[in-house]
Amino acid sequence: MRIQRLLFMAILFTLSGTTATAEEPISYSIDQNNKLTARFELDGTPGQVWKLITNYEQSHLIMPNVKKTIILSRENNVVTVETTVGTGLFSMTYTAIMTEIPRERRLIWQQKKGSFSKNNGSWKLTYLDDNRTAVIYQIEMDHVMLPNGLRRKLVKGSVPDLYESLQKHLKIMNYNGKVE
């Protein structure tokens, strides 16, 4: 019961920090399997965005709610990572298989083991004019302690923070040429 209460408090805290507004350039859709698809554009090339999303050991600096990621193995374009996510004192760790498809600028992940009953998704990057990138970000996440509606709000609510963080890091990258 105490864990459920802590989980509920962490979720409310996370949702209260969400900065989504009607002006944000992000579109969403959710299918019948609760897979969220977000579409947005970033001020950087697909190569620059690719560097950010595949920089696993620095993902805690770029991805909201990621506390730590460790690369467990790498074989060609398949990377196994252990990631801890959370907010405040609450956190969960899972192991995921990251499949990189660089020539398509596509990254697919699937949870191998961990706290979530489902945690998978993908990134698809497409070049636009003026060194901009169209992003399709999909995520399908479930946890036994999360009611459907609250899970949707949590996942959808994290996308504006992800967008802002990526934009910020692309500006830094364009300024000094490296990920920080």
Residue pairs with C-beta under 8 A, 6 or more apart in sequence:
3 145
4 145
6 89
6 90
7 90
7 145
7 146
9 90
10 86
10 87
10 88
10 89
10 90
11 146
11 150
11 154
13 87
13 88
14 65
14 87
14 154
14 157
14 158
15 153
15 154
15 157
17 87
17 161
18 157
18 158
18 160
18 161
19 160
19 161
19 164
20 26
20 156
20 157
20 159
20 160
21 160
24 160
24 163
25 40
25 41
25 163
26 38
26 39
26 40
26 159
26 160
26 163
27 38
27 39
27 40
28 36
28 37
28 38
28 39
28 156
28 159
29 36
29 37
30 36
30 37
30 152
30 156
31 37
33 140
34 140
34 142
34 148
34 151
34 152
35 121
35 138
35 139
35 140
36 138
36 139
36 140
36 152
36 155
36 156
36 159
37 136
37 137
37 138
38 135
38 136
38 137
38 138
38 156
38 159
39 134
39 135
39 136
39 137
40 134
40 135
40 137
40 159
40 163
41 128
41 132
41 133
41 134
41 135
42 49
42 132
42 133
42 135
42 163
42 166
42 167
42 170
43 131
43 132
43 167
43 170
43 171
43 174
44 131
44 132
44 133
44 170
44 173
44 174
45 127
45 131
45 133
46 105
46 125
46 126
46 127
46 133
48 133
48 170
48 173
48 174
49 105
49 125
49 133
49 135
49 166
49 170
50 102
50 105
50 107
50 125
51 173
51 179
52 62
52 166
52 169
52 170
52 173
52 179
53 62
53 107
53 123
54 98
54 100
54 107
55 62
55 179
56 69
56 71
56 79
56 81
56 98
57 69
57 70
57 71
58 179
59 66
59 69
59 83
60 66
60 67
60 68
60 69
61 169
61 179
61 180
62 165
62 166
62 169
62 179
63 162
63 165
64 158
64 161
64 162
64 165
65 85
65 86
65 87
65 158
66 83
66 84
66 85
67 84
67 85
67 86
67 91
68 83
68 84
69 81
69 82
69 83
69 84
70 81
70 82
70 83
71 79
71 80
71 81
72 80
72 81
72 82
72 95
73 79
73 80
74 80
77 99
77 100
77 101
77 102
78 97
78 98
78 99
78 100
79 97
79 98
79 100
80 95
80 96
80 97
80 98
80 112
81 95
81 96
81 98
82 93
82 94
82 95
83 93
83 94
83 95
83 96
84 91
84 92
84 93
85 91
85 92
85 93
85 94
86 92
92 114
92 115
92 116
92 143
93 114
93 115
94 111
94 112
94 113
94 114
94 115
94 116
94 119
95 111
95 112
95 113
95 114
96 109
96 110
96 111
96 112
96 114
96 119
96 120
97 109
97 110
97 112
98 107
98 108
98 109
99 107
99 108
99 109
99 110
100 106
100 107
101 107
101 108
104 124
105 124
105 125
105 126
106 122
106 123
106 124
106 125
107 122
107 123
108 120
108 121
108 122
109 119
109 120
109 121
109 122
110 119
110 120
111 118
111 119
111 120
115 143
116 141
116 142
116 143
117 142
117 143
117 144
118 140
118 141
118 142
119 140
119 141
119 142
120 139
120 140
120 141
121 137
121 138
121 139
121 140
121 141
122 136
122 137
122 138
123 135
123 136
123 137
123 138
124 135
124 136
125 133
125 134
125 135
126 133
126 134
126 135
126 136
127 133
127 134
128 134
137 159
137 162
139 155
141 151
141 155
142 151
143 151
146 154
169 179
169 180
172 179
172 180
173 179
173 180
